[in-house]
Amino acid sequence: MAKQRRMATKAAKAASKVLGDGRTSQVSKTAAGSALSQSAPNRTGGKKR
């Protein structure tokens, strides 16, 4: 499970870089956006109830 989570984090970081880069194509940005929307939410911070 831990290895899977690390890979998901790496994929999310790579997708974020693609979205931030102005030189990438629209197809690449669409794929990166899809990957980010499917990734697990960041659970750091916030109040615990």
C-alpha positions in Angstrom: 0.0 0.0 0.0 2.8 2.4 0.8 4.5 2.0 -2.5 1.2 2.6 -4.3 0.7 5.8 -2.3 4.2 7.0 -3.2 3.6 6.4 -6.9 0.3 8.3 -6.7 2.1 11.2 -5.1 4.8 11.2 -7.8 2.1 11.0 -10.5 0.3 14.0 -9.0 3.4 16.0 -8.8 4.2 15.3 -12.4 0.7 16.2 -13.5 0.9 19.4 -11.5 4.1 20.3 -13.4 2.5 19.7 -16.7 -0.4 21.9 -15.8 1.9 24.7 -14.7 4.1 24.6 -17.8 2.9 26.9 -20.6 4.6 24.9 -23.3 2.6 21.7 -23.0 -0.2 20.8 -25.3 -3.9 20.9 -24.5 -4.1 17.1 -24.7 -1.3 16.8 -22.1 -3.1 19.3 -19.8 -6.3 17.4 -20.1 -4.6 14.1 -19.2 -2.8 15.8 -16.3 -6.1 17.3 -15.0 -7.7 13.9 -15.2 -4.9 12.3 -13.3 -5.1 14.9 -10.6 -8.8 14.7 -10.2 -8.5 10.9 -9.6 -5.7 11.2 -7.1 -6.4 11.0 -3.4 -7.0 14.3 -1.6 -4.2 15.8 0.5 -5.1 15.0 4.1 -2.6 17.4 5.8 -3.7 20.1 8.1 -7.2 21.2 9.0 -9.3 20.6 12.1 -10.0 17.1 13.4 -13.5 16.6 14.6 
